[in-house]
Amino acid sequence: MSWYESPLANARSGPADPPTTATVTEPDAVGAAARTATEPDGYDLGHHGDVEIGPGLIDLAVNVRQAPLPDWLAEPIRESLSHLDAYPDGTAARAAIAARHSRDPDEVLLTAGAAQAFTLLAQGLRGARRPVVVHPQFTEPEAALLAAGHRVGRVLLPEPFTLDPAAVPDDADLVLLGNPTNPTSVAHPADAVASLARPGRVLVVDEAFADTVPGEPHSLAARRDLPGLVVVRSLTKTWALAGLRVGYLLAAPDLVRRLAAVQPLWPVSTPALAAAAACATPAAVAAEELIAHELTARREHLLAALRQLPEVVVAGTPASSFVLLKVADGRGVRSRLRDAGYAVRRADTFPGLGPDWLRVAVRDESTTDAFVSALTAVIS
């Protein structure tokens, strides 16, 4: 069941209360050009986890794996520095990525980080009549749409934040969702996501965290049969390349060309292209799989510890490199955790969530044990 309302109808100084059933929120009557990254319902779409960290703090706010680059990845990046006199050429990287996902190179668009893909989609699809973003999820897609002048509707999923395809309006011609979803860590079944694809609609699936799930069972990256499908991927998370800015999207060739037409010239640097090609090799994919299994074990260790705390609620069934927690007095808990030396991500900037939600990155077992001890102390 869903209903319709204007965001302005419930405007307030802070985020709205989370919904108890799937809610479709229509764009308000205010022109999109007059709207900023901070929406009238209080959600700061421009807030990201990197601003939470600081000197002396253990970083549990950013969902990037903390590990040195393996030699097979570091060496091509280093070697690429001897070719900086030439303009970047993405041919080899596109071919490698295409081969990884059993697609053609003309179905691959390399981007300066996955986040750039959302800007290109917002600019390249300005003719969309009814864009809808499924929340809670990464806020950059909606922020990019608003910046490009779109009037954006929202589907707000209630706890446990699993996708209800029926909640997405039939006439939505541009739909964006994450899988697994940031910040909930919920992985939606591939069939449920695929059911949203249809002629006349562009379906954008943010798979920035797909490689954190062993076997990638929920990924649609290899699906060439779904009309209007765009899959956005990142190399940032598993391979700790946030500073290199490299990602890509997969789509039908005509849509790739349309998005490339609004992309700046040479958007991806030579070192980033070297990294993209290296990360798409069979050896890299096998290493990725091992890391995903290690991550799963570490996440289960964190969840087992959190389940010993009756004051803590874990959202949904976490599947990725982070978990979403609900605690009483979330703002106070986050502040006291900072005093104890831990940075966690506030989650009240995500539409559909409130101030008692916090996102916590999965780390090694010793870091987890120390964090849970600190959390126990600040909530007791």
NUDO-90562 format. One record per residue (C-alpha): residue in three letters; x, y, z. Coordinates in pm, whole numbers, plus 50000, padded with zeros to 5 digits. Layout:
<kolses>
kolse r->ALA	x->X	y->Y	z->Z;
...
</kolses>
This chain:
<kolses>
kolse r->MET	x->50000	y->50000	z->50000;
kolse r->SER	x->50124	y->50349	z->49928;
kolse r->TRP	x->49990	y->50701	z->49933;
kolse r->TYR	x->50087	y->51035	z->49790;
kolse r->GLU	x->50190	y->51353	z->49962;
kolse r->SER	x->50399	y->51662	z->49901;
kolse r->PRO	x->50729	y->51700	z->50087;
kolse r->LEU	x->50625	y->52055	z->50172;
kolse r->ALA	x->50314	y->51930	z->50347;
kolse r->ASN	x->50527	y->51801	z->50633;
kolse r->ALA	x->50816	y->52048	z->50619;
kolse r->ARG	x->51000	y->52072	z->50948;
kolse r->SER	x->51337	y->52165	z->51095;
kolse r->GLY	x->51460	y->51803	z->51102;
kolse r->PRO	x->51416	y->51480	z->50904;
kolse r->ALA	x->51073	y->51326	z->50885;
kolse r->ASP	x->50986	y->51018	z->51088;
kolse r->PRO	x->51056	y->50689	z->50903;
kolse r->PRO	x->50752	y->50549	z->50723;
kolse r->THR	x->50573	y->50237	z->50844;
kolse r->THR	x->50461	y->50135	z->50495;
kolse r->ALA	x->50602	y->50206	z->50151;
kolse r->THR	x->50540	y->50571	z->50078;
kolse r->VAL	x->50546	y->50750	z->49744;
kolse r->THR	x->50636	y->51114	z->49791;
kolse r->GLU	x->50558	y->51339	z->49499;
kolse r->PRO	x->50778	y->51635	z->49401;
kolse r->ASP	x->50653	y->51960	z->49541;
kolse r->ALA	x->50520	y->52254	z->49347;
kolse r->VAL	x->50837	y->52456	z->49399;
kolse r->GLY	x->51051	y->52474	z->49085;
kolse r->ALA	x->51349	y->52240	z->49100;
kolse r->ALA	x->51589	y->52526	z->49031;
kolse r->ALA	x->51489	y->52680	z->49364;
kolse r->ARG	x->51570	y->52367	z->49560;
kolse r->THR	x->51905	y->52299	z->49723;
kolse r->ALA	x->52087	y->51988	z->49844;
kolse r->THR	x->51911	y->52032	z->50180;
kolse r->GLU	x->51550	y->51941	z->50115;
kolse r->PRO	x->51252	y->52113	z->50281;
kolse r->ASP	x->51199	y->51799	z->50493;
kolse r->GLY	x->51543	y->51845	z->50645;
kolse r->TYR	x->51754	y->51582	z->50468;
kolse r->ASP	x->52103	y->51702	z->50379;
kolse r->LEU	x->52161	y->51519	z->50051;
kolse r->GLY	x->52513	y->51660	z->50022;
kolse r->HIS	x->52638	y->51504	z->50344;
kolse r->HIS	x->52879	y->51210	z->50306;
kolse r->GLY	x->53069	y->50994	z->50549;
kolse r->ASP	x->53412	y->51142	z->50480;
kolse r->VAL	x->53320	y->51457	z->50674;
kolse r->GLU	x->53264	y->51247	z->50988;
kolse r->ILE	x->53625	y->51140	z->51022;
kolse r->GLY	x->53902	y->51347	z->51178;
kolse r->PRO	x->54240	y->51335	z->51351;
kolse r->GLY	x->54264	y->51068	z->51616;
kolse r->LEU	x->53937	y->50898	z->51521;
kolse r->ILE	x->53901	y->50537	z->51413;
kolse r->ASP	x->53709	y->50551	z->51086;
kolse r->LEU	x->53386	y->50352	z->51090;
kolse r->ALA	x->53205	y->50617	z->50886;
kolse r->VAL	x->53342	y->50553	z->50536;
kolse r->ASN	x->53260	y->50228	z->50356;
kolse r->VAL	x->53601	y->50188	z->50191;
kolse r->ARG	x->53809	y->49880	z->50270;
kolse r->GLN	x->54120	y->49968	z->50465;
kolse r->ALA	x->54403	y->49768	z->50309;
kolse r->PRO	x->54718	y->49836	z->50104;
kolse r->LEU	x->54695	y->49792	z->49727;
kolse r->PRO	x->54809	y->49449	z->49607;
kolse r->ASP	x->55115	y->49453	z->49380;
kolse r->TRP	x->54915	y->49350	z->49074;
kolse r->LEU	x->54710	y->49670	z->49115;
kolse r->ALA	x->54975	y->49909	z->49246;
kolse r->GLU	x->55225	y->49827	z->48972;
kolse r->PRO	x->55003	y->49917	z->48670;
kolse r->ILE	x->54911	y->50243	z->48842;
kolse r->ARG	x->55276	y->50325	z->48901;
kolse r->GLU	x->55369	y->50225	z->48546;
kolse r->SER	x->55096	y->50447	z->48403;
kolse r->LEU	x->55270	y->50753	z->48545;
kolse r->SER	x->55531	y->50724	z->48268;
kolse r->HIS	x->55256	y->50783	z->48010;
kolse r->LEU	x->55109	y->51105	z->48142;
kolse r->ASP	x->55232	y->51296	z->47838;
kolse r->ALA	x->54956	y->51133	z->47630;
kolse r->TYR	x->54582	y->51189	z->47659;
kolse r->PRO	x->54397	y->50906	z->47835;
kolse r->ASP	x->54279	y->50617	z->47616;
kolse r->GLY	x->54007	y->50402	z->47770;
kolse r->THR	x->54001	y->50133	z->47500;
kolse r->ALA	x->54180	y->49864	z->47699;
kolse r->ALA	x->53990	y->49936	z->48020;
kolse r->ARG	x->53652	y->49924	z->47841;
kolse r->ALA	x->53743	y->49593	z->47681;
kolse r->ALA	x->53852	y->49443	z->48012;
kolse r->ILE	x->53537	y->49556	z->48193;
kolse r->ALA	x->53317	y->49435	z->47908;
kolse r->ALA	x->53481	y->49092	z->47920;
kolse r->ARG	x->53433	y->49071	z->48294;
kolse r->HIS	x->53058	y->49123	z->48261;
kolse r->SER	x->53013	y->48931	z->47932;
kolse r->ARG	x->52918	y->49246	z->47744;
kolse r->ASP	x->53044	y->49445	z->47445;
kolse r->PRO	x->53283	y->49738	z->47492;
kolse r->ASP	x->53027	y->49979	z->47349;
kolse r->GLU	x->52804	y->49894	z->47648;
kolse r->VAL	x->53063	y->50032	z->47893;
kolse r->LEU	x->53105	y->50397	z->47993;
kolse r->LEU	x->53401	y->50477	z->48218;
kolse r->THR	x->53340	y->50751	z->48473;
kolse r->ALA	x->53541	y->50960	z->48719;
kolse r->GLY	x->53406	y->50761	z->49010;
kolse r->ALA	x->53064	y->50599	z->49017;
kolse r->ALA	x->52916	y->50924	z->49147;
kolse r->GLN	x->52985	y->51093	z->48813;
kolse r->ALA	x->52750	y->50844	z->48650;
kolse r->PHE	x->52457	y->50997	z->48839;
kolse r->THR	x->52545	y->51344	z->48715;
kolse r->LEU	x->52560	y->51215	z->48358;
kolse r->LEU	x->52225	y->51041	z->48397;
kolse r->ALA	x->52066	y->51354	z->48540;
kolse r->GLN	x->52201	y->51567	z->48255;
kolse r->GLY	x->52158	y->51317	z->47974;
kolse r->LEU	x->51800	y->51226	z->48067;
kolse r->ARG	x->51657	y->51574	z->48117;
kolse r->GLY	x->51347	y->51468	z->47925;
kolse r->ALA	x->51241	y->51230	z->48203;
kolse r->ARG	x->50887	y->51320	z->48305;
kolse r->ARG	x->50869	y->51136	z->48637;
kolse r->PRO	x->51201	y->51039	z->48797;
kolse r->VAL	x->51169	y->50841	z->49119;
kolse r->VAL	x->51440	y->50751	z->49370;
kolse r->VAL	x->51390	y->50454	z->49603;
kolse r->HIS	x->51503	y->50549	z->49956;
kolse r->PRO	x->51675	y->50507	z->50192;
kolse r->GLN	x->51974	y->50497	z->49960;
kolse r->PHE	x->52287	y->50688	z->49855;
kolse r->THR	x->52176	y->51049	z->49823;
kolse r->GLU	x->52395	y->51158	z->49531;
kolse r->PRO	x->52152	y->51033	z->49261;
kolse r->GLU	x->51873	y->51256	z->49392;
kolse r->ALA	x->52109	y->51548	z->49449;
kolse r->ALA	x->52230	y->51519	z->49089;
kolse r->LEU	x->51874	y->51508	z->48957;
kolse r->LEU	x->51777	y->51817	z->49155;
kolse r->ALA	x->52087	y->52004	z->49036;
kolse r->ALA	x->51991	y->51926	z->48675;
kolse r->GLY	x->51641	y->52069	z->48724;
kolse r->HIS	x->51439	y->51750	z->48769;
kolse r->ARG	x->51139	y->51733	z->48999;
kolse r->VAL	x->51204	y->51414	z->49192;
kolse r->GLY	x->50959	y->51175	z->49357;
kolse r->ARG	x->51059	y->50934	z->49632;
kolse r->VAL	x->50959	y->50583	z->49726;
kolse r->LEU	x->51035	y->50549	z->50099;
kolse r->LEU	x->51077	y->50187	z->50206;
kolse r->PRO	x->50990	y->50110	z->50569;
kolse r->GLU	x->51199	y->49890	z->50796;
kolse r->PRO	x->51333	y->49626	z->50719;
kolse r->PHE	x->51393	y->49824	z->50396;
kolse r->THR	x->51328	y->49546	z->50146;
kolse r->LEU	x->51217	y->49643	z->49797;
kolse r->ASP	x->50847	y->49633	z->49717;
kolse r->PRO	x->50832	y->49662	z->49336;
kolse r->ALA	x->50461	y->49744	z->49355;
kolse r->ALA	x->50543	y->50065	z->49545;
kolse r->VAL	x->50718	y->50212	z->49240;
kolse r->PRO	x->50465	y->50411	z->49035;
kolse r->ASP	x->50385	y->50253	z->48700;
kolse r->ASP	x->50437	y->50579	z->48514;
kolse r->ALA	x->50785	y->50646	z->48658;
kolse r->ASP	x->51009	y->50670	z->48352;
kolse r->LEU	x->51338	y->50698	z->48546;
kolse r->VAL	x->51385	y->50482	z->48857;
kolse r->LEU	x->51699	y->50475	z->49072;
kolse r->LEU	x->51783	y->50235	z->49354;
kolse r->GLY	x->52084	y->50074	z->49517;
kolse r->ASN	x->52161	y->49702	z->49545;
kolse r->PRO	x->52303	y->49627	z->49797;
kolse r->THR	x->52171	y->49951	z->49934;
kolse r->ASN	x->52368	y->50219	z->50113;
kolse r->PRO	x->52303	y->50281	z->50406;
kolse r->THR	x->52076	y->49986	z->50493;
kolse r->SER	x->52313	y->49709	z->50370;
kolse r->VAL	x->52004	y->49528	z->50237;
kolse r->ALA	x->52045	y->49325	z->49917;
kolse r->HIS	x->51729	y->49306	z->49709;
kolse r->PRO	x->51662	y->48985	z->49512;
kolse r->ALA	x->51773	y->49020	z->49152;
kolse r->ASP	x->51432	y->48913	z->49023;
kolse r->ALA	x->51257	y->49185	z->49225;
kolse r->VAL	x->51487	y->49454	z->49087;
kolse r->ALA	x->51464	y->49317	z->48733;
kolse r->SER	x->51085	y->49330	z->48752;
kolse r->LEU	x->51107	y->49711	z->48754;
kolse r->ALA	x->51251	y->49719	z->48400;
kolse r->ARG	x->51010	y->49791	z->48117;
kolse r->PRO	x->50999	y->49967	z->47780;
kolse r->GLY	x->50989	y->50345	z->47815;
kolse r->ARG	x->51165	y->50342	z->48152;
kolse r->VAL	x->51532	y->50381	z->48244;
kolse r->LEU	x->51609	y->50166	z->48548;
kolse r->VAL	x->51932	y->50267	z->48723;
kolse r->VAL	x->52076	y->50018	z->48971;
kolse r->ASP	x->52363	y->50140	z->49185;
kolse r->GLU	x->52581	y->49832	z->49238;
kolse r->ALA	x->52871	y->50011	z->49406;
kolse r->PHE	x->52871	y->49740	z->49674;
kolse r->ALA	x->52780	y->49439	z->49459;
kolse r->ASP	x->53132	y->49299	z->49483;
kolse r->THR	x->53109	y->49286	z->49863;
kolse r->VAL	x->52863	y->48995	z->49837;
kolse r->PRO	x->53019	y->48655	z->49757;
kolse r->GLY	x->52920	y->48543	z->49408;
kolse r->GLU	x->52730	y->48867	z->49340;
kolse r->PRO	x->52397	y->48680	z->49330;
kolse r->HIS	x->52190	y->48998	z->49318;
kolse r->SER	x->52381	y->49172	z->49038;
kolse r->LEU	x->52221	y->49259	z->48705;
kolse r->ALA	x->52553	y->49361	z->48547;
kolse r->ALA	x->52542	y->49084	z->48287;
kolse r->ARG	x->52175	y->49132	z->48196;
kolse r->ARG	x->52156	y->49262	z->47841;
kolse r->ASP	x->51791	y->49161	z->47795;
kolse r->LEU	x->51628	y->49415	z->48027;
kolse r->PRO	x->51503	y->49728	z->47851;
kolse r->GLY	x->51645	y->50057	z->47979;
kolse r->LEU	x->51872	y->49897	z->48239;
kolse r->VAL	x->52172	y->50096	z->48362;
kolse r->VAL	x->52407	y->49934	z->48614;
kolse r->VAL	x->52651	y->50163	z->48795;
kolse r->ARG	x->52966	y->50007	z->48942;
kolse r->SER	x->53248	y->50133	z->49161;
kolse r->LEU	x->53609	y->50029	z->49216;
kolse r->THR	x->53634	y->50244	z->49526;
kolse r->LYS	x->53504	y->50015	z->49796;
kolse r->THR	x->53688	y->49685	z->49774;
kolse r->TRP	x->54012	y->49817	z->49625;
kolse r->ALA	x->54044	y->50134	z->49836;
kolse r->LEU	x->54065	y->50368	z->49536;
kolse r->ALA	x->53845	y->50654	z->49653;
kolse r->GLY	x->54114	y->50910	z->49573;
kolse r->LEU	x->54168	y->50781	z->49219;
kolse r->ARG	x->53806	y->50845	z->49111;
kolse r->VAL	x->53719	y->50556	z->48882;
kolse r->GLY	x->53394	y->50375	z->48813;
kolse r->TYR	x->53177	y->50275	z->48519;
kolse r->LEU	x->52826	y->50210	z->48403;
kolse r->LEU	x->52682	y->49936	z->48186;
kolse r->ALA	x->52392	y->50001	z->47949;
kolse r->ALA	x->52271	y->49954	z->47593;
kolse r->PRO	x->52501	y->50118	z->47334;
kolse r->ASP	x->52255	y->50394	z->47241;
kolse r->LEU	x->52215	y->50496	z->47603;
kolse r->VAL	x->52591	y->50484	z->47659;
kolse r->ARG	x->52638	y->50719	z->47364;
kolse r->ARG	x->52371	y->50953	z->47497;
kolse r->LEU	x->52540	y->50976	z->47835;
kolse r->ALA	x->52888	y->51006	z->47686;
kolse r->ALA	x->52768	y->51310	z->47492;
kolse r->VAL	x->52729	y->51507	z->47817;
kolse r->GLN	x->53055	y->51383	z->47967;
kolse r->PRO	x->53364	y->51606	z->47975;
kolse r->LEU	x->53651	y->51518	z->47744;
kolse r->TRP	x->53899	y->51265	z->47888;
kolse r->PRO	x->53707	y->51231	z->48214;
kolse r->VAL	x->53906	y->50935	z->48349;
kolse r->SER	x->54278	y->50976	z->48409;
kolse r->THR	x->54546	y->50740	z->48277;
kolse r->PRO	x->54623	y->50597	z->48624;
kolse r->ALA	x->54252	y->50540	z->48686;
kolse r->LEU	x->54219	y->50359	z->48353;
kolse r->ALA	x->54513	y->50136	z->48445;
kolse r->ALA	x->54340	y->50051	z->48771;
kolse r->ALA	x->54010	y->49979	z->48596;
kolse r->ALA	x->54174	y->49737	z->48354;
kolse r->ALA	x->54366	y->49560	z->48633;
kolse r->CYS	x->54058	y->49520	z->48852;
kolse r->ALA	x->53864	y->49353	z->48571;
kolse r->THR	x->54104	y->49063	z->48516;
kolse r->PRO	x->54003	y->48709	z->48618;
kolse r->ALA	x->54273	y->48712	z->48888;
kolse r->ALA	x->54132	y->49035	z->49032;
kolse r->VAL	x->53777	y->48900	z->49030;
kolse r->ALA	x->53896	y->48586	z->49212;
kolse r->ALA	x->54072	y->48803	z->49472;
kolse r->GLU	x->53757	y->49009	z->49507;
kolse r->GLU	x->53562	y->48694	z->49585;
kolse r->LEU	x->53802	y->48597	z->49863;
kolse r->ILE	x->53775	y->48946	z->50010;
kolse r->ALA	x->53395	y->48923	z->50001;
kolse r->HIS	x->53406	y->48599	z->50200;
kolse r->GLU	x->53644	y->48754	z->50453;
kolse r->LEU	x->53413	y->49053	z->50480;
kolse r->THR	x->53114	y->48826	z->50542;
kolse r->ALA	x->53293	y->48662	z->50835;
kolse r->ARG	x->53387	y->49000	z->50979;
kolse r->ARG	x->53033	y->49129	z->50941;
kolse r->GLU	x->52894	y->48825	z->51120;
kolse r->HIS	x->53142	y->48886	z->51401;
kolse r->LEU	x->53015	y->49244	z->51433;
kolse r->LEU	x->52651	y->49134	z->51422;
kolse r->ALA	x->52704	y->48867	z->51686;
kolse r->ALA	x->52851	y->49129	z->51918;
kolse r->LEU	x->52574	y->49380	z->51848;
kolse r->ARG	x->52307	y->49120	z->51919;
kolse r->GLN	x->52432	y->49109	z->52277;
kolse r->LEU	x->52320	y->49469	z->52321;
kolse r->PRO	x->51943	y->49491	z->52373;
kolse r->GLU	x->51958	y->49868	z->52326;
kolse r->VAL	x->52078	y->49827	z->51965;
kolse r->VAL	x->51855	y->49735	z->51671;
kolse r->VAL	x->52019	y->49621	z->51347;
kolse r->ALA	x->51824	y->49714	z->51036;
kolse r->GLY	x->51712	y->49441	z->50800;
kolse r->THR	x->51952	y->49164	z->50699;
kolse r->PRO	x->52292	y->49323	z->50632;
kolse r->ALA	x->52469	y->49193	z->50322;
kolse r->SER	x->52748	y->49442	z->50256;
kolse r->SER	x->53047	y->49614	z->50419;
kolse r->PHE	x->52845	y->49817	z->50670;
kolse r->VAL	x->52544	y->49783	z->50899;
kolse r->LEU	x->52269	y->50026	z->50992;
kolse r->LEU	x->52193	y->50058	z->51364;
kolse r->LYS	x->51911	y->50218	z->51557;
kolse r->VAL	x->51974	y->50340	z->51911;
kolse r->ALA	x->51792	y->50575	z->52143;
kolse r->ASP	x->51942	y->50924	z->52138;
kolse r->GLY	x->52139	y->50855	z->51821;
kolse r->ARG	x->52286	y->51204	z->51809;
kolse r->GLY	x->52413	y->51176	z->52164;
kolse r->VAL	x->52552	y->50827	z->52107;
kolse r->ARG	x->52739	y->50943	z->51798;
kolse r->SER	x->52885	y->51238	z->51989;
kolse r->ARG	x->52995	y->51021	z->52279;
kolse r->LEU	x->53149	y->50769	z->52039;
kolse r->ARG	x->53355	y->51051	z->51890;
kolse r->ASP	x->53473	y->51139	z->52239;
kolse r->ALA	x->53573	y->50773	z->52276;
kolse r->GLY	x->53769	y->50787	z->51949;
kolse r->TYR	x->53523	y->50641	z->51694;
kolse r->ALA	x->53364	y->50807	z->51392;
kolse r->VAL	x->53037	y->50656	z->51272;
kolse r->ARG	x->52810	y->50785	z->50999;
kolse r->ARG	x->52498	y->50979	z->51096;
kolse r->ALA	x->52208	y->50841	z->50894;
kolse r->ASP	x->51946	y->51113	z->50937;
kolse r->THR	x->52063	y->51266	z->50609;
kolse r->PHE	x->51910	y->50973	z->50420;
kolse r->PRO	x->51542	y->51021	z->50328;
kolse r->GLY	x->51331	y->50781	z->50527;
kolse r->LEU	x->51561	y->50769	z->50830;
kolse r->GLY	x->51572	y->50972	z->51150;
kolse r->PRO	x->51832	y->51085	z->51404;
kolse r->ASP	x->51846	y->50754	z->51592;
kolse r->TRP	x->51995	y->50570	z->51293;
kolse r->LEU	x->52374	y->50527	z->51258;
kolse r->ARG	x->52578	y->50351	z->50989;
kolse r->VAL	x->52885	y->50154	z->51095;
kolse r->ALA	x->53150	y->50012	z->50860;
kolse r->VAL	x->53266	y->49653	z->50900;
kolse r->ARG	x->53630	y->49633	z->51006;
kolse r->ASP	x->53863	y->49362	z->51138;
kolse r->GLU	x->53764	y->49168	z->51449;
kolse r->SER	x->53991	y->49353	z->51692;
kolse r->THR	x->53858	y->49691	z->51579;
kolse r->THR	x->53504	y->49559	z->51605;
kolse r->ASP	x->53556	y->49429	z->51957;
kolse r->ALA	x->53700	y->49761	z->52073;
kolse r->PHE	x->53418	y->49954	z->51907;
kolse r->VAL	x->53145	y->49739	z->52060;
kolse r->SER	x->53304	y->49789	z->52402;
kolse r->ALA	x->53295	y->50165	z->52345;
kolse r->LEU	x->52937	y->50149	z->52220;
kolse r->THR	x->52834	y->49947	z->52525;
kolse r->ALA	x->52985	y->50211	z->52750;
kolse r->VAL	x->52818	y->50508	z->52582;
kolse r->ILE	x->52468	y->50357	z->52574;
kolse r->SER	x->52471	y->50216	z->52926;
</kolses>
